[in-house]
Amino acid sequence: MAKKTFEIIYGIHAVEAVLRKQPENVLQIFVQQGRNDNRIKTIFNIAKNSGVSLQAISNDKLKEKCPKARHQGVVAEIRRSRSGGVSLDDILEKGSVLLLILDEVQDPHNIGACLRTADAIGVDAVIVSKNRSPALTPVIRNVASGAAETVPYIMVSNLARTLEKIKQSDVWVIGTSGDSEQTIYTTTVNSRLALVMGSEGKGMRRLTREACDELVSIPMSGSVESLNISVATAVCLYEFRRQQQPVN
């Protein structure tokens, strides 16, 4: 059987985002028959203006295209991309850098939520290991609500080696660890920063931890010992962005 040359994405935000950002990669849009609300009309208009084919099909047919998913009445087939677009080298040439590195984070819902936060804060790229995190999936794209089309998702072969490369480019690498006495509020960051988040439960791997310039923790005043990875990522990124761009 021939390998599919396209990927499926679904959901209002994800489909609208790819239409706006990468219309040349959209092969076909499918909408649920009978849907004529404003959100679907917006997608219809963008698709028409971009020359993208749009077809109305039954809800059952939509479900066949993305089983067990909440498609919100719209599904798209997009061209399977072999390149990541923006490279890490391109990003490291910028004057100000904010990177998010996920070490062994595998749950697609958490990755999608991290991408959504990364987009909101203006992170330059999310970096993961090819062997320890999934490629962009329909679930990740849906949870990211369009952020998967705006934030570079860079998969690398060797995370520890990539961290060394980042450090050699004058980027300060901060890892998170619950046992660190230094907190996100007592550390000081500069305009070139990479935040490393480990998986829930296990945290960062030893080599990743050793590659960090500094370890920080999130102060916990309540009875729970830790936060969900996507929530912890948001807390850290917003604090570091605040320090990079202080309010006058």
KOLGU-161727 format. One record per residue: residue number from 1; residue in one letter; x, y, z of N, C-alpha, C in turn. Coordinates in nm, 3 decimals, always signed. Example, Ala and Ser with C-alpha at 12.3 -4.5 7.8 and 13.67 -1.06 7.14 Angstrom:
2
NODE  seq  type       nu       nv       nw      cau      cav      caw       cu       cv       cw
NODE    1     A   +1.319   -0.569   +0.780   +1.230   -0.450   +0.780   +1.320   -0.330   +0.780
NODE    2     S   +1.285   -0.225   +0.708   +1.367   -0.106   +0.714   +1.290   +0.003   +0.787
END
This chain:
248
NODE  seq  type       nu       nv       nw      cau      cav      caw       cu       cv       cw
NODE    1     M   +0.084   -0.120   +0.000   +0.000   +0.000   +0.000   +0.088   +0.125   +0.000
NODE    2     A   +0.057   +0.220   -0.087   +0.137   +0.342   -0.097   +0.119   +0.427   +0.028
NODE    3     K   +0.227   +0.490   +0.069   +0.223   +0.575   +0.187   +0.149   +0.704   +0.155
NODE    4     K   +0.063   +0.747   +0.245   -0.013   +0.869   +0.223   +0.081   +0.989   +0.210
NODE    5     T   +0.048   +1.076   +0.117   +0.128   +1.196   +0.097   +0.065   +1.317   +0.167
NODE    6     F   -0.040   +1.292   +0.246   -0.105   +1.401   +0.316   -0.131   +1.365   +0.462
NODE    7     E   -0.156   +1.469   +0.542   -0.192   +1.451   +0.682   -0.332   +1.509   +0.703
NODE    8     I   -0.397   +1.462   +0.809   -0.530   +1.512   +0.845   -0.517   +1.608   +0.963
NODE    9     I   -0.581   +1.723   +0.953   -0.596   +1.810   +1.069   -0.745   +1.841   +1.084
NODE   10     Y   -0.787   +1.875   +1.203   -0.928   +1.899   +1.225   -0.947   +2.005   +1.333
NODE   11     G   -1.067   +2.060   +1.339   -1.099   +2.163   +1.437   -1.092   +2.303   +1.374
NODE   12     I   -1.180   +2.390   +1.420   -1.192   +2.525   +1.365   -1.060   +2.601   +1.366
NODE   13     H   -0.996   +2.608   +1.483   -0.875   +2.690   +1.496   -0.760   +2.635   +1.413
NODE   14     A   -0.740   +2.503   +1.419   -0.628   +2.442   +1.347   -0.643   +2.459   +1.196
NODE   15     V   -0.763   +2.434   +1.145   -0.784   +2.445   +1.001   -0.775   +2.591   +0.954
NODE   16     E   -0.834   +2.682   +1.031   -0.826   +2.823   +0.993   -0.682   +2.872   +0.994
NODE   17     A   -0.604   +2.827   +1.093   -0.465   +2.871   +1.103   -0.382   +2.824   +0.985
NODE   18     V   -0.399   +2.698   +0.946   -0.320   +2.647   +0.833   -0.364   +2.713   +0.702
NODE   19     L   -0.490   +2.748   +0.690   -0.538   +2.819   +0.572   -0.477   +2.959   +0.563
NODE   20     R   -0.464   +3.023   +0.677   -0.409   +3.159   +0.678   -0.257   +3.160   +0.661
NODE   21     K   -0.189   +3.063   +0.725   -0.043   +3.064   +0.728   +0.021   +2.985   +0.615
NODE   22     Q   -0.042   +2.873   +0.576   +0.019   +2.785   +0.477   -0.085   +2.735   +0.376
NODE   23     P   -0.155   +2.824   +0.308   -0.261   +2.780   +0.217   -0.208   +2.691   +0.104
NODE   24     E   -0.081   +2.710   +0.068   -0.024   +2.629   -0.040   -0.012   +2.482   -0.002
NODE   25     N   -0.018   +2.451   +0.129   -0.006   +2.313   +0.176   -0.142   +2.245   +0.196
NODE   26     V   -0.251   +2.320   +0.180   -0.384   +2.264   +0.202   -0.435   +2.203   +0.072
NODE   27     L   -0.463   +2.074   +0.074   -0.508   +2.004   -0.045   -0.660   +2.006   -0.060
NODE   28     Q   -0.731   +1.995   +0.053   -0.876   +1.984   +0.047   -0.935   +2.015   +0.184
NODE   29     I   -1.047   +2.085   +0.185   -1.120   +2.112   +0.309   -1.255   +2.040   +0.301
NODE   30     F   -1.292   +1.973   +0.410   -1.423   +1.908   +0.420   -1.500   +1.971   +0.536
NODE   31     V   -1.624   +2.012   +0.510   -1.708   +2.068   +0.616   -1.835   +1.985   +0.630
NODE   32     Q   -1.892   +1.991   +0.747   -2.013   +1.912   +0.773   -2.133   +1.971   +0.701
NODE   33     Q   -2.208   +1.887   +0.633   -2.328   +1.931   +0.563   -2.424   +1.998   +0.661
NODE   34     G   -2.481   +2.111   +0.619   -2.576   +2.181   +0.703   -2.514   +2.287   +0.792
NODE   35     R   -2.381   +2.286   +0.804   -2.314   +2.388   +0.886   -2.303   +2.517   +0.806
NODE   36     N   -2.357   +2.625   +0.862   -2.353   +2.753   +0.790   -2.331   +2.868   +0.888
NODE   37     D   -2.268   +2.838   +1.002   -2.245   +2.941   +1.102   -2.126   +3.029   +1.062
NODE   38     N   -2.103   +3.133   +1.138   -2.001   +3.231   +1.103   -1.860   +3.172   +1.100
NODE   39     R   -1.832   +3.077   +1.188   -1.697   +3.021   +1.193   -1.668   +2.939   +1.067
NODE   40     I   -1.769   +2.864   +1.023   -1.752   +2.787   +0.899   -1.748   +2.881   +0.779
NODE   41     K   -1.829   +2.988   +0.782   -1.827   +3.084   +0.672   -1.690   +3.148   +0.657
NODE   42     T   -1.624   +3.175   +0.771   -1.490   +3.234   +0.767   -1.393   +3.140   +0.696
NODE   43     I   -1.399   +3.012   +0.732   -1.312   +2.913   +0.668   -1.344   +2.903   +0.519
NODE   44     F   -1.473   +2.905   +0.487   -1.513   +2.898   +0.347   -1.455   +3.015   +0.268
NODE   45     N   -1.463   +3.135   +0.323   -1.414   +3.254   +0.253   -1.263   +3.252   +0.235
NODE   46     I   -1.192   +3.209   +0.339   -1.045   +3.201   +0.328   -1.006   +3.098   +0.224
NODE   47     A   -1.074   +2.983   +0.227   -1.044   +2.877   +0.130   -1.072   +2.925   -0.012
NODE   48     K   -1.184   +2.993   -0.033   -1.220   +3.044   -0.166   -1.117   +3.143   -0.216
NODE   49     N   -1.076   +3.236   -0.129   -0.978   +3.337   -0.168   -0.840   +3.278   -0.192
NODE   50     S   -0.812   +3.161   -0.131   -0.681   +3.097   -0.146   -0.681   +2.992   -0.256
NODE   51     G   -0.798   +2.972   -0.318   -0.806   +2.873   -0.424   -0.804   +2.729   -0.374
NODE   52     V   -0.847   +2.708   -0.250   -0.848   +2.575   -0.191   -0.987   +2.513   -0.208
NODE   53     S   -0.991   +2.389   -0.253   -1.118   +2.319   -0.274   -1.186   +2.290   -0.140
NODE   54     L   -1.318   +2.313   -0.135   -1.395   +2.287   -0.013   -1.517   +2.203   -0.051
NODE   55     Q   -1.540   +2.097   +0.027   -1.648   +2.003   -0.003   -1.732   +1.976   +0.122
NODE   56     A   -1.864   +1.978   +0.107   -1.955   +1.946   +0.217   -1.983   +1.795   +0.217
NODE   57     I   -1.962   +1.731   +0.333   -1.988   +1.588   +0.346   -2.063   +1.562   +0.476
NODE   58     S   -2.116   +1.441   +0.491   -2.194   +1.408   +0.610   -2.106   +1.397   +0.733
NODE   59     N   -2.168   +1.407   +0.849   -2.096   +1.395   +0.975   -2.030   +1.258   +0.987
NODE   60     D   -2.097   +1.154   +0.937   -2.039   +1.019   +0.941   -1.910   +1.013   +0.860
NODE   61     K   -1.909   +1.079   +0.744   -1.790   +1.079   +0.660   -1.675   +1.155   +0.728
NODE   62     L   -1.710   +1.264   +0.798   -1.608   +1.340   +0.872   -1.547   +1.253   +0.981
NODE   63     K   -1.633   +1.176   +1.049   -1.585   +1.090   +1.156   -1.493   +0.980   +1.103
NODE   64     E   -1.519   +0.937   +0.981   -1.432   +0.835   +0.921   -1.291   +0.891   +0.897
NODE   65     K   -1.284   +1.019   +0.869   -1.155   +1.081   +0.842   -1.074   +1.105   +0.970
NODE   66     C   -1.141   +1.127   +1.081   -1.070   +1.147   +1.208   -1.149   +1.080   +1.320
NODE   67     P   -1.142   +0.946   +1.329   -1.216   +0.871   +1.431   -1.182   +0.915   +1.574
NODE   68     K   -1.281   +0.915   +1.658   -1.264   +0.946   +1.801   -1.215   +1.088   +1.826
NODE   69     A   -1.232   +1.176   +1.729   -1.187   +1.314   +1.746   -1.306   +1.409   +1.741
NODE   70     R   -1.295   +1.520   +1.809   -1.399   +1.623   +1.807   -1.363   +1.720   +1.694
NODE   71     H   -1.418   +1.695   +1.576   -1.373   +1.767   +1.457   -1.434   +1.905   +1.441
NODE   72     Q   -1.537   +1.939   +1.519   -1.603   +2.071   +1.514   -1.660   +2.104   +1.375
NODE   73     G   -1.684   +1.999   +1.296   -1.748   +2.022   +1.167   -1.655   +2.056   +1.053
NODE   74     V   -1.522   +2.044   +1.074   -1.431   +2.077   +0.965   -1.303   +1.992   +0.974
NODE   75     V   -1.263   +1.939   +0.859   -1.142   +1.856   +0.849   -1.065   +1.902   +0.725
NODE   76     A   -0.933   +1.898   +0.732   -0.851   +1.936   +0.616   -0.747   +1.829   +0.588
NODE   77     E   -0.720   +1.809   +0.461   -0.606   +1.728   +0.419   -0.495   +1.825   +0.380
NODE   78     I   -0.378   +1.810   +0.444   -0.267   +1.899   +0.412   -0.149   +1.818   +0.362
NODE   79     R   -0.068   +1.879   +0.281   +0.049   +1.813   +0.223   +0.146   +1.775   +0.334
NODE   80     R   +0.191   +1.651   +0.332   +0.287   +1.605   +0.432   +0.421   +1.674   +0.408
NODE   81     S   +0.468   +1.746   +0.509   +0.591   +1.823   +0.492   +0.712   +1.742   +0.534
NODE   82     R   +0.816   +1.748   +0.455   +0.941   +1.679   +0.487   +1.042   +1.772   +0.552
NODE   83     S   +1.018   +1.899   +0.548   +1.112   +1.995   +0.606   +1.045   +2.070   +0.720
NODE   84     G   +1.125   +2.115   +0.813   +1.071   +2.186   +0.927   +1.058   +2.335   +0.902
NODE   85     G   +1.091   +2.381   +0.779   +1.081   +2.523   +0.751   +1.196   +2.598   +0.815
NODE   86     V   +1.168   +2.668   +0.924   +1.271   +2.745   +0.993   +1.367   +2.650   +1.063
NODE   87     S   +1.495   +2.675   +1.048   +1.596   +2.589   +1.112   +1.642   +2.651   +1.243
NODE   88     L   +1.703   +2.569   +1.327   +1.758   +2.618   +1.453   +1.869   +2.718   +1.427
NODE   89     D   +1.950   +2.695   +1.325   +2.057   +2.789   +1.291   +2.000   +2.927   +1.260
NODE   90     D   +1.888   +2.930   +1.187   +1.824   +3.059   +1.155   +1.782   +3.132   +1.283
NODE   91     I   +1.725   +3.057   +1.375   +1.676   +3.117   +1.499   +1.791   +3.169   +1.585
NODE   92     L   +1.899   +3.092   +1.592   +2.012   +3.131   +1.677   +2.084   +3.254   +1.626
NODE   93     E   +2.059   +3.293   +1.502   +2.119   +3.415   +1.447   +2.046   +3.540   +1.493
NODE   94     K   +1.930   +3.525   +1.553   +1.852   +3.639   +1.599   +1.918   +3.702   +1.722
NODE   95     G   +1.891   +3.829   +1.745   +1.951   +3.897   +1.859   +1.891   +3.853   +1.992
NODE   96     S   +1.759   +3.840   +1.994   +1.688   +3.795   +2.114   +1.628   +3.658   +2.086
NODE   97     V   +1.645   +3.564   +2.179   +1.600   +3.427   +2.157   +1.528   +3.374   +2.280
NODE   98     L   +1.415   +3.309   +2.259   +1.347   +3.236   +2.365   +1.304   +3.101   +2.308
NODE   99     L   +1.364   +2.995   +2.360   +1.338   +2.859   +2.312   +1.272   +2.777   +2.422
NODE  100     L   +1.187   +2.683   +2.382   +1.129   +2.586   +2.475   +1.174   +2.448   +2.432
NODE  101     I   +1.238   +2.375   +2.523   +1.289   +2.241   +2.494   +1.214   +2.142   +2.582
NODE  102     L   +1.151   +2.044   +2.519   +1.074   +1.943   +2.592   +1.151   +1.812   +2.591
NODE  103     D   +1.190   +1.766   +2.709   +1.270   +1.644   +2.720   +1.181   +1.526   +2.757
NODE  104     E   +1.155   +1.440   +2.663   +1.079   +1.316   +2.684   +0.932   +1.342   +2.717
NODE  105     V   +0.879   +1.456   +2.676   +0.736   +1.482   +2.691   +0.667   +1.414   +2.572
NODE  106     Q   +0.578   +1.320   +2.600   +0.522   +1.236   +2.495   +0.372   +1.252   +2.475
NODE  107     D   +0.302   +1.300   +2.576   +0.157   +1.311   +2.563   +0.121   +1.422   +2.463
NODE  108     P   +0.046   +1.389   +2.356   +0.015   +1.490   +2.254   -0.067   +1.607   +2.306
NODE  109     H   -0.151   +1.583   +2.406   -0.230   +1.693   +2.462   -0.139   +1.793   +2.533
NODE  110     N   -0.039   +1.743   +2.606   +0.054   +1.833   +2.673   +0.139   +1.910   +2.572
NODE  111     I   +0.184   +1.841   +2.468   +0.265   +1.908   +2.366   +0.183   +2.016   +2.295
NODE  112     G   +0.058   +1.982   +2.262   -0.029   +2.081   +2.198   -0.051   +2.202   +2.286
NODE  113     A   -0.072   +2.179   +2.415   -0.092   +2.290   +2.509   +0.034   +2.374   +2.522
NODE  114     C   +0.151   +2.310   +2.520   +0.278   +2.383   +2.528   +0.298   +2.469   +2.403
NODE  115     L   +0.261   +2.415   +2.286   +0.271   +2.493   +2.163   +0.179   +2.615   +2.168
NODE  116     R   +0.061   +2.597   +2.222   -0.034   +2.708   +2.231   +0.021   +2.818   +2.321
NODE  117     T   +0.079   +2.780   +2.434   +0.141   +2.878   +2.523   +0.261   +2.943   +2.457
NODE  118     A   +0.342   +2.862   +2.387   +0.460   +2.915   +2.319   +0.422   +3.022   +2.218
NODE  119     D   +0.312   +3.000   +2.145   +0.265   +3.099   +2.049   +0.222   +3.227   +2.121
NODE  120     A   +0.150   +3.212   +2.231   +0.100   +3.328   +2.305   +0.213   +3.415   +2.358
NODE  121     I   +0.323   +3.353   +2.396   +0.434   +3.425   +2.459   +0.537   +3.473   +2.356
NODE  122     G   +0.534   +3.415   +2.237   +0.631   +3.455   +2.136   +0.758   +3.374   +2.139
NODE  123     V   +0.747   +3.246   +2.176   +0.864   +3.158   +2.175   +0.908   +3.136   +2.030
NODE  124     D   +1.040   +3.135   +2.008   +1.093   +3.124   +1.873   +1.082   +2.983   +1.817
NODE  125     A   +1.088   +2.881   +1.904   +1.076   +2.743   +1.857   +1.058   +2.650   +1.976
NODE  126     V   +0.990   +2.539   +1.951   +0.980   +2.429   +2.048   +1.067   +2.316   +1.993
NODE  127     I   +1.157   +2.266   +2.077   +1.253   +2.165   +2.033   +1.230   +2.036   +2.111
NODE  128     V   +1.225   +1.924   +2.039   +1.205   +1.793   +2.102   +1.300   +1.691   +2.039
NODE  129     S   +1.314   +1.577   +2.106   +1.394   +1.467   +2.053   +1.309   +1.382   +1.959
NODE  130     K   +1.364   +1.345   +1.844   +1.293   +1.261   +1.748   +1.252   +1.127   +1.809
NODE  131     N   +1.336   +1.075   +1.897   +1.313   +0.941   +1.952   +1.229   +0.941   +2.078
NODE  132     R   +1.208   +1.057   +2.138   +1.142   +1.061   +2.269   +1.019   +1.150   +2.275
NODE  133     S   +0.981   +1.205   +2.161   +0.857   +1.284   +2.152   +0.796   +1.259   +2.015
NODE  134     P   +0.664   +1.270   +2.003   +0.600   +1.244   +1.873   +0.617   +1.358   +1.776
NODE  135     A   +0.606   +1.325   +1.647   +0.598   +1.430   +1.545   +0.462   +1.497   +1.558
NODE  136     L   +0.440   +1.604   +1.485   +0.311   +1.672   +1.490   +0.201   +1.578   +1.444
NODE  137     T   +0.102   +1.558   +1.527   -0.011   +1.470   +1.497   -0.138   +1.554   +1.490
NODE  138     P   -0.247   +1.498   +1.434   -0.373   +1.571   +1.434   -0.417   +1.615   +1.574
NODE  139     V   -0.392   +1.531   +1.675   -0.431   +1.567   +1.812   -0.350   +1.687   +1.859
NODE  140     I   -0.218   +1.685   +1.836   -0.133   +1.798   +1.877   -0.180   +1.925   +1.809
NODE  141     R   -0.204   +1.917   +1.678   -0.248   +2.036   +1.604   -0.380   +2.089   +1.655
NODE  142     N   -0.472   +1.998   +1.689   -0.603   +2.041   +1.737   -0.592   +2.108   +1.873
NODE  143     V   -0.518   +2.048   +1.966   -0.502   +2.106   +2.099   -0.428   +2.239   +2.092
NODE  144     A   -0.333   +2.249   +1.998   -0.255   +2.372   +1.984   -0.338   +2.488   +1.930
NODE  145     S   -0.455   +2.459   +1.874   -0.549   +2.562   +1.826   -0.484   +2.659   +1.727
NODE  146     G   -0.403   +2.605   +1.635   -0.341   +2.689   +1.534   -0.195   +2.719   +1.559
NODE  147     A   -0.148   +2.698   +1.682   -0.009   +2.731   +1.716   +0.092   +2.639   +1.646
NODE  148     A   +0.049   +2.519   +1.609   +0.141   +2.428   +1.538   +0.177   +2.481   +1.401
NODE  149     E   +0.097   +2.574   +1.349   +0.125   +2.635   +1.220   +0.205   +2.764   +1.233
NODE  150     T   +0.224   +2.813   +1.355   +0.296   +2.940   +1.374   +0.427   +2.925   +1.450
NODE  151     V   +0.438   +2.824   +1.534   +0.560   +2.804   +1.613   +0.641   +2.689   +1.554
NODE  152     P   +0.765   +2.711   +1.513   +0.847   +2.601   +1.461   +0.858   +2.488   +1.564
NODE  153     Y   +0.835   +2.365   +1.518   +0.845   +2.245   +1.602   +0.962   +2.166   +1.546
NODE  154     I   +1.075   +2.178   +1.612   +1.200   +2.124   +1.561   +1.235   +1.993   +1.631
NODE  155     M   +1.248   +1.886   +1.553   +1.283   +1.756   +1.607   +1.432   +1.730   +1.581
NODE  156     V   +1.506   +1.697   +1.686   +1.651   +1.677   +1.673   +1.687   +1.533   +1.709
NODE  157     S   +1.800   +1.488   +1.655   +1.843   +1.350   +1.678   +1.904   +1.331   +1.816
NODE  158     N   +1.975   +1.432   +1.865   +2.046   +1.422   +1.992   +2.022   +1.550   +2.071
NODE  159     L   +1.941   +1.541   +2.176   +1.902   +1.660   +2.251   +2.020   +1.720   +2.328
NODE  160     A   +2.103   +1.634   +2.389   +2.218   +1.685   +2.465   +2.314   +1.761   +2.374
NODE  161     R   +2.338   +1.708   +2.255   +2.428   +1.774   +2.159   +2.367   +1.906   +2.113
NODE  162     T   +2.234   +1.908   +2.094   +2.167   +2.031   +2.054   +2.178   +2.137   +2.163
NODE  163     L   +2.168   +2.095   +2.288   +2.183   +2.189   +2.399   +2.322   +2.251   +2.400
NODE  164     E   +2.424   +2.171   +2.371   +2.560   +2.224   +2.366   +2.572   +2.326   +2.253
NODE  165     K   +2.511   +2.298   +2.140   +2.513   +2.391   +2.027   +2.445   +2.522   +2.065
NODE  166     I   +2.333   +2.510   +2.134   +2.260   +2.629   +2.177   +2.344   +2.712   +2.273
NODE  167     K   +2.411   +2.646   +2.366   +2.496   +2.716   +2.462   +2.614   +2.785   +2.394
NODE  168     Q   +2.670   +2.720   +2.293   +2.781   +2.780   +2.219   +2.737   +2.903   +2.140
NODE  169     S   +2.608   +2.918   +2.119   +2.553   +3.035   +2.050   +2.512   +3.143   +2.150
NODE  170     D   +2.568   +3.136   +2.269   +2.545   +3.238   +2.373   +2.400   +3.244   +2.418
NODE  171     V   +2.339   +3.126   +2.431   +2.204   +3.115   +2.487   +2.214   +3.047   +2.623
NODE  172     W   +2.158   +3.110   +2.725   +2.161   +3.056   +2.862   +2.052   +2.950   +2.875
NODE  173     V   +2.089   +2.830   +2.918   +1.996   +2.718   +2.925   +1.953   +2.695   +3.070
NODE  174     I   +1.825   +2.710   +3.096   +1.769   +2.691   +3.230   +1.679   +2.568   +3.230
NODE  175     G   +1.708   +2.475   +3.319   +1.626   +2.356   +3.335   +1.540   +2.368   +3.459
NODE  176     T   +1.433   +2.292   +3.465   +1.344   +2.295   +3.581   +1.362   +2.169   +3.664
NODE  177     S   +1.369   +2.188   +3.795   +1.386   +2.076   +3.887   +1.322   +2.112   +4.020
NODE  178     G   +1.235   +2.025   +4.068   +1.164   +2.053   +4.192   +1.252   +2.064   +4.314
NODE  179     D   +1.375   +2.009   +4.310   +1.463   +2.013   +4.427   +1.563   +2.129   +4.422
NODE  180     S   +1.550   +2.218   +4.325   +1.641   +2.332   +4.317   +1.599   +2.442   +4.415
NODE  181     E   +1.696   +2.499   +4.487   +1.666   +2.608   +4.579   +1.644   +2.739   +4.504
NODE  182     Q   +1.706   +2.750   +4.387   +1.683   +2.868   +4.304   +1.546   +2.856   +4.238
NODE  183     T   +1.466   +2.963   +4.242   +1.332   +2.958   +4.183   +1.325   +3.047   +4.059
NODE  184     I   +1.216   +3.035   +3.987   +1.198   +3.117   +3.867   +1.191   +3.265   +3.903
NODE  185     Y   +1.163   +3.297   +4.029   +1.152   +3.437   +4.071   +1.283   +3.493   +4.126
NODE  186     T   +1.374   +3.406   +4.165   +1.501   +3.455   +4.221   +1.614   +3.452   +4.119
NODE  187     T   +1.593   +3.384   +4.007   +1.694   +3.383   +3.903   +1.681   +3.508   +3.817
NODE  188     T   +1.783   +3.535   +3.738   +1.781   +3.650   +3.647   +1.810   +3.599   +3.507
NODE  189     V   +1.727   +3.636   +3.412   +1.744   +3.588   +3.275   +1.786   +3.702   +3.184
NODE  190     N   +1.841   +3.665   +3.068   +1.879   +3.766   +2.969   +1.796   +3.750   +2.842
NODE  191     S   +1.837   +3.816   +2.737   +1.758   +3.817   +2.613   +1.778   +3.694   +2.527
NODE  192     R   +1.869   +3.606   +2.567   +1.893   +3.482   +2.491   +1.880   +3.365   +2.589
NODE  193     L   +1.766   +3.298   +2.582   +1.733   +3.200   +2.686   +1.665   +3.077   +2.626
NODE  194     A   +1.697   +2.962   +2.682   +1.628   +2.837   +2.649   +1.577   +2.774   +2.778
NODE  195     L   +1.450   +2.740   +2.781   +1.388   +2.674   +2.896   +1.372   +2.526   +2.866
NODE  196     V   +1.419   +2.441   +2.957   +1.408   +2.296   +2.939   +1.307   +2.241   +3.039
NODE  197     M   +1.206   +2.169   +2.989   +1.106   +2.107   +3.074   +1.114   +1.956   +3.057
NODE  198     G   +1.116   +1.884   +3.168   +1.118   +1.739   +3.164   +0.978   +1.682   +3.171
NODE  199     S   +0.967   +1.553   +3.151   +0.836   +1.488   +3.154   +0.781   +1.484   +3.296
NODE  200     E   +0.649   +1.470   +3.305   +0.587   +1.458   +3.437   +0.633   +1.329   +3.504
NODE  201     G   +0.663   +1.338   +3.632   +0.707   +1.219   +3.706   +0.857   +1.201   +3.699
NODE  202     K   +0.910   +1.176   +3.580   +1.053   +1.150   +3.566   +1.138   +1.277   +3.564
NODE  203     G   +1.083   +1.384   +3.513   +1.162   +1.506   +3.498   +1.262   +1.493   +3.384
NODE  204     M   +1.367   +1.573   +3.388   +1.469   +1.568   +3.283   +1.557   +1.445   +3.299
NODE  205     R   +1.607   +1.395   +3.188   +1.705   +1.287   +3.193   +1.839   +1.342   +3.244
NODE  206     R   +1.924   +1.253   +3.291   +2.050   +1.296   +3.353   +2.136   +1.380   +3.259
NODE  207     L   +2.154   +1.335   +3.135   +2.238   +1.409   +3.041   +2.180   +1.546   +3.010
NODE  208     T   +2.049   +1.553   +3.002   +1.984   +1.682   +2.977   +2.005   +1.774   +3.095
NODE  209     R   +1.987   +1.720   +3.214   +2.005   +1.799   +3.336   +2.148   +1.853   +3.345
NODE  210     E   +2.245   +1.768   +3.314   +2.385   +1.809   +3.324   +2.421   +1.913   +3.218
NODE  211     A   +2.347   +1.917   +3.109   +2.376   +2.012   +3.003   +2.322   +2.152   +3.033
NODE  212     C   +2.237   +2.165   +3.134   +2.178   +2.295   +3.167   +2.280   +2.384   +3.238
NODE  213     D   +2.272   +2.514   +3.213   +2.357   +2.610   +3.283   +2.309   +2.633   +3.425
NODE  214     E   +2.180   +2.615   +3.446   +2.119   +2.649   +3.575   +1.990   +2.570   +3.592
NODE  215     L   +1.957   +2.536   +3.716   +1.831   +2.468   +3.746   +1.746   +2.557   +3.836
NODE  216     V   +1.617   +2.561   +3.808   +1.527   +2.642   +3.890   +1.402   +2.560   +3.922
NODE  217     S   +1.329   +2.604   +4.020   +1.204   +2.538   +4.059   +1.090   +2.639   +4.059
NODE  218     I   +0.968   +2.588   +4.063   +0.849   +2.672   +4.079   +0.804   +2.659   +4.224
NODE  219     P   +0.796   +2.769   +4.298   +0.753   +2.760   +4.438   +0.613   +2.700   +4.449
NODE  220     M   +0.596   +2.605   +4.540   +0.467   +2.540   +4.561   +0.423   +2.563   +4.704
NODE  221     S   +0.314   +2.637   +4.723   +0.269   +2.672   +4.858   +0.157   +2.584   +4.910
NODE  222     G   +0.097   +2.507   +4.821   -0.017   +2.424   +4.861   +0.022   +2.282   +4.894
NODE  223     S   -0.075   +2.192   +4.885   -0.052   +2.053   +4.923   -0.004   +1.967   +4.806
NODE  224     V   -0.029   +2.011   +4.681   +0.016   +1.931   +4.567   +0.166   +1.949   +4.547
NODE  225     E   +0.231   +1.845   +4.498   +0.376   +1.848   +4.485   +0.424   +1.904   +4.352
NODE  226     S   +0.339   +1.898   +4.250   +0.383   +1.944   +4.118   +0.265   +1.988   +4.035
NODE  227     L   +0.296   +2.056   +3.923   +0.195   +2.102   +3.829   +0.199   +2.017   +3.702
NODE  228     N   +0.089   +2.016   +3.630   +0.089   +1.955   +3.498   +0.198   +2.021   +3.414
NODE  229     I   +0.262   +1.944   +3.325   +0.375   +1.994   +3.248   +0.340   +2.118   +3.167
NODE  230     S   +0.222   +2.120   +3.106   +0.186   +2.235   +3.025   +0.160   +2.359   +3.111
NODE  231     V   +0.104   +2.338   +3.230   +0.080   +2.450   +3.322   +0.215   +2.503   +3.374
NODE  232     A   +0.303   +2.412   +3.413   +0.435   +2.453   +3.462   +0.512   +2.528   +3.354
NODE  233     T   +0.500   +2.482   +3.230   +0.567   +2.549   +3.119   +0.517   +2.692   +3.104
NODE  234     A   +0.386   +2.709   +3.113   +0.327   +2.843   +3.101   +0.375   +2.935   +3.213
NODE  235     V   +0.379   +2.884   +3.335   +0.424   +2.965   +3.450   +0.567   +3.013   +3.427
NODE  236     C   +0.654   +2.922   +3.386   +0.795   +2.956   +3.366   +0.813   +3.053   +3.250
NODE  237     L   +0.749   +3.024   +3.138   +0.767   +3.109   +3.020   +0.717   +3.252   +3.043
NODE  238     Y   +0.604   +3.266   +3.109   +0.552   +3.400   +3.134   +0.643   +3.478   +3.228
NODE  239     E   +0.700   +3.412   +3.328   +0.791   +3.482   +3.418   +0.919   +3.522   +3.346
NODE  240     F   +0.972   +3.433   +3.265   +1.096   +3.465   +3.194   +1.073   +3.573   +3.088
NODE  241     R   +0.961   +3.568   +3.020   +0.931   +3.672   +2.922   +0.912   +3.806   +2.993
NODE  242     R   +0.851   +3.804   +3.110   +0.834   +3.928   +3.186   +0.969   +3.988   +3.220
NODE  243     Q   +1.066   +3.904   +3.256   +1.199   +3.955   +3.289   +1.272   +4.004   +3.164
NODE  244     Q   +1.249   +3.938   +3.049   +1.312   +3.982   +2.925   +1.255   +4.114   +2.876
NODE  245     Q   +1.126   +4.133   +2.900   +1.059   +4.255   +2.854   +0.985   +4.320   +2.970
NODE  246     P   +1.061   +4.379   +3.065   +0.998   +4.438   +3.185   +0.903   +4.552   +3.149
NODE  247     V   +0.795   +4.559   +3.225   +0.696   +4.666   +3.207   +0.749   +4.794   +3.268
NODE  248     N   +0.749   +4.903   +3.192   +0.799   +5.032   +3.243   +0.695   +5.100   +3.331
END
